[in-house]
Structure formats: C-alpha cells, structure tokens
Amino acid sequence: MTPMRSFIDDLLDSDDAGRRERVRARLRVTVSEDLALQLEAQQMSRADLACRLGITRSAVTQALTDSRNLSLNKLADIAEALDLDVRVLLVSRRPQTMVAAEPPAPTSRTLSFQTAAAGATIVQAGSDAESLTFQPAPHA
C-alpha cells in the first residue's frame, strides 16, 4: 500500500469524523473569505455579482455565506463573473523527505556560458563537451 493511499484510507476510515468536518469547514471558510476579499477589491456588491451571474442577490448571499452547498461549478461561475482563475493547491500535512536531485549533465549551452563567463570567446559549440572549442580572451 502506498503512503498516500494509506493516508487517505486512514482519513476515510477514521472514527474521528470531527477531524474531517474541521477540514471541510476550513476549506469552506477559506473559499468564502477569498470570495469576499475579491468582491471588496473589485468594489463589487453582491447585487452586482448577482446581475453578472443572472441570479438573485439572495442566491449570491447564500452561496457566499453557506458555502456548504457551494459546488465547484458554482465556484467556477462566480470566479468567471469576477474575471478570476480558480487554482487549488493540495499540500501534504505530513513531513516530506527532501531528496537532492542530481544536477543535469553539462550541455554545450552550459559549457558555453561557463566558458564565456570566464572571459573566453566561443568559436564553436557542438552537442557535447568534446566538440566545444573556444578561444581564450586576449590579455590586456
């Protein structure tokens, strides 16, 4: 079983339904607050937003205050009316082990840059280091 699957299984199978509800509530509050901030930043009233969406002001108020029923489709519609993109970032709550990536093998472009930075003139650069030729910079 993969660590991610184990985490999801633990979350879904947990007897701690309160924890899941806290996660849901945090998401609802975040979305509602973000939408309210965007309305304020754009100096748009709920009535203005309702007009753009073609719904009643009370429907907008309900969507923004009772986000428990705010579907992704409704969120997308509101974002479109506010000329916004919706981006979701899922971040692990578990500590991650950092693994250093191997640096990429040098290419003619990186060798050319390094050589040019050292004061040499590139005469010819091929696809590998063996076909790289350069001319040292003249001494002043």
VEXDO-712765 format. One record per residue: residue in one letter; x, y, z of N, C-alpha, C in turn. Coordinates in steps of 0.1 Angstrom, whole numbers, padded with zeros to 4 digits, always signed. Example, Ala and Ser with C-alpha at 12.3 -4.5 7.8 and 13.67 -1.06 7.14 Angstrom:
! residues 2
A+0132-0057+0078+0123-0045+0078+0132-0033+0078;S+0128-0022+0071+0137-0011+0071+0129+0000+0079;
This chain:
! residues 140
M+0009-0012+0000+0000+0000+0000+0009+0012+0000;T+0006+0022-0008+0015+0034-0009+0012+0043+0003;P+0021+0052+0006+0019+0061+0018+0007+0070+0015;M+0005+0074+0003-0007+0083+0000-0020+0075+0002;R-0020+0063-0003-0032+0055-0002-0035+0052+0013;S-0025+0050+0021-0026+0047+0035-0032+0059+0042;F-0027+0071+0039-0032+0083+0045-0046+0085+0042;I-0050+0083+0029-0064+0085+0025-0073+0075+0032;D-0068+0062+0033-0076+0052+0040-0078+0056+0054;D-0067+0060+0061-0068+0064+0075-0078+0076+0076;L-0078+0085+0067-0087+0096+0068-0101+0092+0067;L-0104+0084+0057-0117+0080+0054-0123+0069+0064;D-0114+0061+0069-0118+0050+0078-0118+0054+0092;S-0113+0066+0095-0111+0071+0109-0125+0072+0116;D-0124+0070+0129-0136+0072+0137-0138+0087+0140;D-0127+0095+0137-0127+0109+0141-0134+0117+0130;A-0147+0116+0129-0155+0124+0119-0153+0138+0121;G-0151+0142+0133-0149+0156+0137-0137+0162+0129;R-0126+0154+0128-0114+0159+0120-0118+0162+0106;R-0125+0153+0100-0129+0155+0086-0138+0168+0085;E-0147+0169+0094-0156+0181+0094-0147+0194+0096;R-0137+0194+0104-0128+0205+0106-0121+0209+0092;V-0117+0199+0085-0110+0201+0072-0120+0207+0063;R-0132+0202+0062-0142+0207+0054-0146+0222+0057;A-0147+0224+0070-0151+0238+0075-0140+0248+0071;R-0127+0243+0073-0116+0252+0070-0116+0256+0055;L-0119+0246+0047-0120+0249+0032-0131+0258+0029;R-0143+0256+0035-0154+0265+0033-0151+0279+0037;V-0146+0281+0048-0143+0294+0053-0132+0301+0044;T-0122+0294+0040-0112+0299+0032-0118+0304+0019;V-0126+0296+0012-0132+0300-0001-0141+0312+0001;S-0150+0312+0012-0159+0323+0014-0151+0336+0017;E-0141+0335+0025-0133+0347+0028-0126+0352+0015;D-0120+0343+0007-0114+0347-0005-0123+0354-0015;L-0135+0349-0016-0145+0355-0025-0149+0369-0020;A-0151+0370-0007-0155+0383-0001-0144+0393-0003;L-0131+0389-0002-0120+0398-0004-0120+0402-0019;Q-0123+0393-0028-0123+0397-0042-0134+0406-0045;L-0146+0404-0040-0157+0414-0042-0153+0428-0037;E-0147+0428-0025-0142+0441-0019-0132+0447-0028;A-0122+0440-0032-0111+0445-0040-0116+0451-0054;Q-0126+0444-0059-0132+0449-0072-0143+0459-0070;Q-0145+0463-0057-0156+0472-0054-0169+0468-0060;M-0172+0455-0059-0184+0449-0065-0194+0445-0053;S-0206+0449-0054-0216+0444-0044-0221+0430-0048;R-0228+0424-0038-0234+0411-0041-0245+0413-0052;A-0252+0424-0052-0262+0427-0062-0256+0427-0076;D-0244+0434-0077-0237+0434-0090-0233+0420-0094;L-0228+0412-0085-0224+0399-0088-0236+0391-0093;A-0247+0392-0086-0259+0385-0089-0264+0389-0103;C-0262+0401-0107-0266+0406-0120-0257+0399-0131;R-0244+0399-0128-0235+0392-0138-0238+0377-0139;L-0242+0371-0128-0245+0357-0128-0259+0354-0133;G-0268+0364-0134-0281+0361-0138-0289+0354-0127;I-0286+0356-0114-0293+0350-0103-0297+0361-0093;T-0304+0358-0083-0309+0368-0073-0297+0371-0063;R-0299+0382-0057-0289+0386-0047-0289+0377-0035;S-0301+0372-0032-0302+0362-0021-0294+0349-0024;A-0295+0345-0037-0288+0333-0041-0272+0335-0039;V-0268+0347-0043-0253+0350-0041-0250+0350-0026;T-0258+0357-0018-0256+0357-0004-0255+0343+0002;Q-0264+0335-0002-0265+0321+0003-0252+0313-0001;A-0248+0315-0014-0236+0308-0019-0223+0313-0011;L-0223+0326-0008-0211+0331-0001-0211+0329+0014;T-0223+0328+0020-0223+0326+0035-0225+0312+0039;D-0232+0304+0031-0234+0290+0034-0227+0282+0023;S-0214+0283+0023-0206+0277+0013-0206+0261+0014;R-0214+0256+0024-0215+0242+0025-0221+0236+0012;N-0229+0244+0005-0236+0240-0007-0229+0245-0020;L-0218+0252-0018-0211+0258-0030-0204+0247-0038;S-0209+0244-0049-0203+0233-0058-0191+0239-0065;L-0183+0231-0071-0172+0235-0079-0177+0243-0091;N-0189+0239-0096-0195+0246-0108-0199+0260-0104;K-0205+0261-0092-0209+0275-0088-0197+0283-0085;L-0187+0277-0079-0174+0285-0077-0168+0289-0090;A-0168+0281-0100-0163+0284-0113-0171+0296-0119;D-0184+0295-0118-0193+0306-0123-0190+0319-0117;I-0188+0319-0103-0185+0331-0096-0172+0337-0100;A-0162+0328-0101-0148+0332-0105-0149+0338-0119;E-0156+0332-0128-0157+0338-0141-0163+0352-0141;A-0174+0353-0133-0180+0366-0132-0171+0377-0126;L-0162+0373-0118-0152+0382-0112-0139+0383-0120;D-0139+0376-0131-0127+0375-0140-0115+0370-0133;L-0117+0359-0126-0107+0352-0118-0105+0338-0123;D-0093+0333-0121-0090+0318-0123-0091+0312-0109;V-0096+0300-0109-0096+0292-0096-0084+0282-0097;R-0076+0282-0087-0065+0273-0086-0065+0266-0072;V-0064+0253-0072-0064+0246-0060-0050+0240-0057;L-0045+0242-0045-0032+0237-0041-0034+0227-0030;L-0031+0215-0033-0032+0204-0022-0018+0202-0017;V-0016+0204-0004-0003+0203+0002-0004+0192+0013;S+0006+0184+0013+0007+0173+0023+0009+0179+0037;R+0002+0174+0047+0005+0178+0061+0015+0169+0067;R+0019+0159+0060+0030+0150+0066+0043+0155+0061;P+0053+0154+0070+0067+0158+0067+0072+0150+0055;Q+0078+0157+0046+0084+0151+0034+0099+0150+0035;T+0105+0139+0030+0119+0138+0030+0124+0145+0017;M+0133+0154+0018+0138+0160+0007+0149+0152+0001;V+0149+0150-0012+0159+0142-0019+0165+0151-0029;A+0179+0153-0028+0186+0162-0037+0186+0155-0051;A+0182+0164-0060+0182+0159-0074+0196+0159-0080;E+0199+0150-0088+0212+0150-0095+0213+0162-0104;P+0224+0169-0104+0225+0181-0113+0225+0175-0128;P+0219+0183-0137+0219+0178-0151+0233+0177-0156;A+0235+0168-0166+0248+0167-0172+0251+0180-0180;P+0263+0184-0180+0266+0197-0187+0263+0195-0202;T+0258+0206-0208+0255+0206-0222+0264+0216-0228;S+0263+0217-0241+0271+0227-0248+0267+0241-0244;R+0254+0243-0241+0249+0256-0237+0255+0260-0223;T+0255+0250-0214+0260+0254-0201+0275+0256-0201;L+0282+0247-0209+0296+0249-0210+0300+0262-0217;S+0292+0266-0227+0294+0278-0234+0293+0290-0225;F+0282+0289-0216+0280+0300-0207+0292+0301-0197;Q+0296+0290-0192+0307+0290-0182+0320+0295-0188;T+0322+0290-0200+0335+0294-0207+0334+0309-0210;A+0323+0314-0215+0321+0328-0218+0323+0337-0206;A+0317+0332-0195+0318+0339-0182+0332+0340-0178;A+0341+0331-0181+0355+0331-0177+0363+0340-0186;G+0357+0347-0196+0364+0356-0204+0369+0350-0217;A+0364+0339-0221+0368+0333-0234+0358+0336-0245;T+0361+0335-0257+0352+0337-0268+0348+0323-0273;I+0336+0320-0275+0332+0307-0280+0333+0308-0295;V+0340+0298-0301+0342+0298-0315+0332+0288-0321;Q+0330+0276-0315+0321+0266-0320+0317+0258-0308;A+0304+0254-0307+0299+0246-0297+0291+0235-0303;G+0294+0223-0300+0286+0212-0305+0276+0206-0295;S+0271+0194-0297+0262+0188-0288+0268+0182-0276;D+0281+0181-0275+0287+0175-0263+0300+0183-0260;A+0306+0181-0249+0317+0188-0244+0329+0186-0253;E+0331+0174-0260+0342+0172-0268+0343+0180-0281;S+0332+0185-0286+0332+0193-0298+0332+0208-0295;L+0334+0211-0282+0334+0226-0278+0348+0231-0281;T+0349+0242-0288+0362+0249-0290+0360+0263-0286;F+0370+0269-0280+0370+0283-0276+0383+0289-0278;Q+0383+0302-0278+0395+0310-0280+0397+0318-0267;P+0408+0317-0260+0410+0324-0247+0409+0339-0250;A+0405+0346-0240+0404+0361-0241+0418+0367-0242;P+0420+0377-0250+0433+0383-0250+0437+0390-0237;H+0449+0389-0234+0454+0395-0221+0456+0410-0223;A+0452+0418-0214+0453+0433-0216+0466+0438-0210;
